[in-house]
């Protein structure tokens, strides 16, 4: 079940360029809220300083290091600015302090000319904000591009052997589960190296916030979002496409509610999805075994204990209720894979 991109995830130095290079503001977006970085604060000099600071945190971490330009539309920036940012990053690459460069960008800015700009630099990974492959949804959220732009962009990048990450959203206006599964299906066909899945949150000062206030948009509930993202996660797992993130990265503004007006934001969204998957598997095994004992023990990999337990022990309580158990023990077993669990024979049984 655990679907990691690689056993050696890079150490990422994130540089946020909120809305930089964006042709307009998409209805759901407010990068200033998400990243906590102001729009006009990122000069190339500041980028250099940020990289230095992050390298100090890195300490003895031996993972490959990547600088990542996020929060805007990287290839939509002025050519000179792109080159200045990449030149700065390259100094660190040449010093062997950084291994590679990655960025996120819109599909409609990926073309031959833009790829020419980056081709001599150590860019290995391009993340594309797909959001949806349903043209009706894309038009509603005023993305300004179509699904075919994504298909064309992925083909161009694949030709040049870039690693490709595709980001999709869930619960956009005009989107239901069927539309979202359609998006997942099209993304699966493109065979990306990884995907990220973001539930739609109503961020303050976004156009979506106005739609929400005047009743034009109702966000999905947390339960509905977790249930659907679980389906998507399992879908991508079957296709061998790693899902490297589910839910927005927690931040002070998001956690305090300062940036969020409504919607299924939870700082541990991905954890909730994994917990539901563990609950489903345990239920299936226990039902199959016709468990009817006082005490049952479930073993999982040590890293998966909290996922098995669920938020605030909710999985334990649910399983105890479902199978009328007095005690349910969750024990670590490092011989198991992180996505595996075993249900042991009963420890005791009341006669
Ligand atoms: S979703 Fe992407 S392209 Fe749209 S406004 Fe936000 S950063 Fe810019």
Boltz pocket constraint, residues with backbone or C-beta under 6 A from the ligand:
constraints:
  - pocket:
      binder: B
      contacts: [[A, 19], [A, 22], [A, 23], [A, 24], [A, 25], [A, 26], [A, 29], [A, 30], [A, 31], [A, 71], [A, 72], [A, 73], [A, 106], [A, 129]]
      max_distance: 6.0
